Amino acid sequence: MRDKISRIIEISEELAGLPAGSYHSSCRKEAYNLCRLCANNVMMRELSMDYNLLSKYIESRDRATLYVQYKNHEGNMEHWEVYRLFYTSLKEKFLANHVEGEYLDRDRYDTILYRNGIQSTPDIHRDHQKIAITVCVGNFEGKIYRTPLSVPKALKTIMDAFIDYKYNIKINKIEKYERIYQTTQKDSRE
């Protein structure tokens, strides 16, 4: 993982035309900030690292800073053209080194789930026992939550859905305090 993080930082510094090590500097010039913002969002979004985990690898940035950068990404993509172009270029340059079938990002993962009718967090609140099925493709890990009785059917669907990828599947019982993040959707009946 450290190699991938280092590679993204190197590519980001190179695209910004900055000297090596600029990412870790405290300079607040736009080129330096752009380099850091985009590199951090590529790591969090394309490698599916949350800000807690990323802050352990990158000692020059704290968790709160990474969280704010993640949260502001969509707004930056929409309203800041230089950011959008830099982020897109960095992402494409980073992905150019990946072999097809060994890399998966959050957008592709969500698309695969949607196409195959798989919900990542169905209504499992009624049953106190919950199982997490983790699909691992390269550095990406996506979790799908199920009740114990629905695991076999879900596994078959997942294996069919990810047939084009080199994947691993891990199954484990959810601990009492593990958070289950849900995507909120409007009810279609409204």
Secondary structure, 3 states (H helix, E strand, C coil): CHHHHHHHHHHHHHHHCCCCCHHHCCCCCHHHHHHHHHHHHHHHHHCCCCHHHHHHHCCCCCHHHHHHHHHCHHHHHHHCHHHHHHHHHHHHHHHCCCCCCCCCCHHHHHHHHHHCCCCCCCCCCCCCCCEEEEEEECCEEEEEEECHHHHHHHHHHHHHHCCCCCEEEEEEECCCCCCCCCCCCCCCCC
